[in-house]
């Protein structure tokens, strides 16, 4: 009898022989790692989204080893899920939130790379009625992602902090109350300009941060497309494009949207890092709400995300559905327990609607 497992994940803080680790929350972060390991074994590069300039992204290829930060084979790596990336502790005063994945060597003495994971569906509900070449995926970004984005930037730029201060200081040195909506609205245009200057000047330091696997269905049906799986990777700098355009519009409209809030939070984090080296996260990510809820940072629809991700592999993902059985191993699929949703049950209970009831 074979043991349930996922391809390539031989060392981990999750035991996939235990049905618990096949629950929705665990599977949605573990399967993407197994998919990356599988693509690595086939020498299939990932799709890499990098920051180009303030107007757009560059879409290229990234070796899985460059995502993991190591050329060690899969079995020599330790995948630590929902863990804290300890090298970032030097840059904050308060507790780090866990990130979806920390890649370590097998001894666990060396943490190599922090990775956020967003498993997304193609198409989303804003693009399902369009042609396949116009499909896109919705991305919901949580505050832990934007914190790690800021920390990733700061960690890469330790020797550049005096210049970072020069960029942000003219726009931010006079802030009296970071929580004041009127004050921050007044300063927002200058802060947005400073952030764009920062991104353009230091883009050569950008690092892979967010792994976005996509699974494609036939339109809005629950049937997998023949070419159904792929992985897109966003750099820390490229992630800013998920909120920059909307933030510019908010500045023009004189309102602090979730996206403009993300600009203000990131800019404050970078500026305060340049002043003191360590940042208190709570005033930034628990404060600075500006009447927006803190349940998530922001969301972006497929109609907008596809403009940043557009390439052949978004239309035709590279991994086929016949290969899924090479990734989910040992009958692991039998432990999956999808949510019981009434709309899904009605969809699959076609017999309920075979005949119309007579009046």
SULRAPE-V624643 format. One record per pair of residues at least 12 apart in sequence whose C-alpha atoms are under 6 Angstrom apart, sorted by sequence separation. I is the first residue (numbers start at 0). J is the second residue. D is the distance in Angstrom with one decimal. If there is no record, write none. Layout:
# SULRAPE-V624643
I:J:D ; I:J:D
This chain:
# SULRAPE-V624643
47:59:5.1 ; 101:113:4.6 ; 122:134:5.0 ; 215:227:4.5 ; 246:258:5.1 ; 3:16:5.2 ; 46:59:5.9 ; 47:60:5.1 ; 100:113:5.9 ; 122:135:5.3 ; 123:136:5.1 ; 214:227:5.2 ; 246:259:4.2 ; 2:16:5.9 ; 46:60:4.7 ; 47:61:5.5 ; 83:97:4.5 ; 100:114:5.1 ; 121:135:5.9 ; 122:136:5.6 ; 123:137:5.9 ; 214:228:4.8 ; 45:60:5.6 ; 82:97:4.7 ; 83:98:5.9 ; 121:136:5.2 ; 213:228:5.7 ; 44:60:5.9 ; 45:61:5.0 ; 81:97:5.3 ; 82:98:5.6 ; 99:115:5.1 ; 120:136:5.8 ; 213:229:5.5 ; 242:258:4.9 ; 44:61:5.4 ; 81:98:5.3 ; 212:229:5.6 ; 44:62:4.7 ; 81:99:4.6 ; 212:230:4.1 ; 80:99:5.5 ; 81:100:5.8 ; 170:189:5.3 ; 211:230:5.7 ; 212:231:5.9 ; 264:283:5.9 ; 80:100:4.5 ; 170:190:5.5 ; 211:231:5.0 ; 79:100:5.7 ; 211:232:5.8 ; 79:101:5.1 ; 210:232:4.5 ; 209:232:5.6 ; 39:63:5.7 ; 78:102:5.1 ; 209:233:5.1 ; 7:33:5.7 ; 77:103:5.0 ; 167:193:5.6 ; 207:233:5.9 ; 208:234:5.2 ; 6:33:5.0 ; 76:103:5.8 ; 77:104:5.5 ; 166:193:5.9 ; 207:234:4.1 ; 208:235:5.5 ; 5:33:5.7 ; 76:104:4.7 ; 77:105:4.9 ; 206:234:5.1 ; 7:36:5.3 ; 76:105:4.9 ; 206:235:5.8 ; 75:105:5.3 ; 205:236:5.7 ; 257:297:5.6 ; 68:112:5.9 ; 9:74:5.7 ; 7:73:5.5 ; 11:77:5.3 ; 10:77:4.8 ; 11:78:4.7 ; 12:79:5.5 ; 11:79:5.6 ; 148:235:5.1 ; 229:316:5.1 ; 228:316:5.4 ; 229:317:5.8 ; 227:316:5.6 ; 226:316:5.3 ; 228:318:4.9 ; 127:218:5.5 ; 127:219:5.8 ; 226:318:5.7 ; 227:319:5.5 ; 116:209:5.8 ; 118:211:5.7 ; 120:213:5.6 ; 121:214:5.9 ; 226:319:4.2 ; 227:320:5.9 ; 114:208:5.2 ; 115:209:4.6 ; 116:210:4.9 ; 117:211:4.8 ; 118:212:5.0 ; 119:213:5.0 ; 120:214:5.2 ; 121:215:4.6 ; 225:319:5.5 ; 114:209:5.6 ; 116:211:5.9 ; 225:320:5.6 ; 167:270:6.0 ; 164:270:5.9 ; 164:273:5.3 ; 178:287:4.9 ; 180:289:5.9 ; 160:273:4.9 ; 52:199:5.9 ; 141:295:4.6 ; 142:296:5.2 ; 141:296:4.9 ; 140:296:5.6 ; 140:297:5.5 ; 140:298:5.9 ; 139:298:4.3 ; 138:298:5.6 ; 138:299:5.3 ; 137:299:5.7 ; 137:300:4.4 ; 137:301:4.8 ; 136:301:4.1 ; 135:301:3.8 ; 135:302:5.8 ; 135:305:4.9 ; 123:301:6.0 ; 132:314:5.3 ; 47:231:5.9 ; 48:232:6.0 ; 45:230:5.7 ; 46:231:4.6 ; 47:232:4.8 ; 48:233:4.9 ; 49:234:5.5 ; 50:236:5.6 ; 91:277:4.6 ; 92:278:5.8 ; 50:237:4.2 ; 90:277:4.4 ; 91:278:4.6 ; 92:279:5.3 ; 49:237:5.0 ; 91:279:5.9 ; 56:307:5.9 ; 21:334:5.9 ; 21:335:5.5 ; 18:334:5.5 ; 6:326:4.8 ; 5:326:5.7 ; 5:327:5.1 ; 5:328:5.6 ; 4:328:5.1 ; 3:328:5.7 ; 4:329:5.9 ; 3:329:4.1 ; 2:329:5.0 ; 3:330:5.5 ; 1:329:5.0 ; 3:331:4.4
